[in-house]
């Protein structure tokens, strides 16, 4: 086990029929352990990715983001979060494949000039 899941053990059922013992095992359940407010939470992950992208001019690759986010986040989570942020119009990507660089979309005012970063 990697420590991120807890096993709920179900006690076996034991029947004693006066000469024969029958033991029945039922399946347990895997329950994810809660990580309140951790970087693994979607909102915290989105905010952290946007903050990292905000600090770079040339953007970051998915692997660079994964490395900077640390061990609490999987590559799959980074990939899904980046897609979600792109679909929301908050990030843009350039190139394709491993060379894809992600940047925070520049906000524009009514006159087309950049606002903020």
C-alpha positions in Angstrom: 0.0 0.0 0.0 1.2 3.5 -0.7 -0.4 5.0 2.4 -3.0 7.0 0.5 -5.7 4.4 1.0 -7.1 2.7 4.0 -8.5 -0.8 4.0 -11.7 -1.4 5.9 -11.5 -5.0 7.1 -14.7 -7.0 7.4 -14.5 -9.6 10.2 -15.0 -13.2 8.9 -18.2 -15.1 9.7 -17.5 -18.3 11.6 -20.1 -21.1 11.9 -19.5 -24.1 14.2 -21.8 -27.0 13.2 -20.6 -29.3 15.9 -17.8 -31.0 14.1 -17.2 -28.8 11.1 -16.3 -25.1 11.1 -17.1 -22.9 8.2 -15.4 -19.6 7.8 -16.7 -17.0 5.3 -14.7 -14.0 4.3 -16.4 -11.0 2.7 -14.6 -8.4 0.6 -13.3 -5.3 2.3 -13.4 -1.8 0.9 -10.7 0.6 -0.1 -11.4 4.1 1.1 -9.3 7.1 0.1 -7.9 8.9 3.1 -9.0 12.5 3.2 -6.4 15.2 2.5 -8.2 18.4 3.5 -6.6 21.4 1.8 -3.7 19.4 0.4 -2.2 20.1 -3.0 -4.1 16.9 -4.2 -7.4 18.8 -3.8 -8.6 20.1 -7.2 -9.0 23.8 -6.1 -5.6 23.9 -4.4 -4.0 22.2 -7.4 -5.6 24.7 -9.9 -4.5 27.7 -7.8 -0.9 26.3 -7.5 -0.6 25.6 -11.2 -1.9 29.1 -12.1 0.5 30.7 -9.6 3.5 28.7 -11.0 2.5 29.7 -14.6 2.1 33.3 -13.5 5.7 33.5 -12.4 7.2 32.4 -15.7 7.4 34.2 -19.0 8.2 31.3 -21.3 5.7 28.8 -19.7 6.4 25.4 -18.3 6.1 21.9 -19.6 3.7 19.4 -17.9 6.7 17.5 -16.5 8.2 20.8 -15.1 4.9 21.5 -13.5 4.6 18.0 -12.1 8.1 18.3 -10.6 7.4 21.7 -9.0 4.1 20.5 -7.5 5.7 17.7 -5.6 4.9 14.2 -4.7 1.3 14.8 -3.6 0.2 15.2 -7.2 0.2 12.6 -10.0 1.1 13.3 -13.7 -2.5 12.4 -14.6 -3.8 15.0 -12.2 -1.5 17.6 -13.7 -2.6 16.7 -17.2 -6.3 16.8 -16.4 -6.0 20.1 -14.5 -4.1 21.7 -17.4 -6.8 20.6 -19.8 -9.5 21.9 -17.5 -7.8 25.3 -17.2 -7.4 25.5 -21.0 -11.1 24.6 -21.5 -11.9 27.5 -19.0 -9.8 29.9 -21.0 -7.3 30.4 -18.2 -4.2 28.8 -19.9 -2.9 28.4 -23.4 -0.5 25.7 -24.7 2.1 25.9 -27.5 3.7 23.0 -29.4 2.6 19.4 -29.0 3.7 16.3 -27.1 6.4 16.5 -24.5 7.5 19.9 -25.8 4.1 21.5 -25.1 4.6 24.6 -23.0 1.8 25.9 -20.8 1.3 29.6 -20.1 -1.3 31.6 -18.2 -3.6 33.4 -20.6 -3.0 37.2 -20.5 -6.1 39.0 -19.4 -7.1 41.9 -21.7 -9.0 45.0 -21.0 -11.7 46.4 -23.3 -9.1 48.2 -25.4 -7.1 45.0 -25.9 -4.2 45.9 -23.6 -2.9 43.3 -21.1 -4.2 43.5 -17.5 -2.1 42.3 -14.7 0.7 39.8 -15.6 
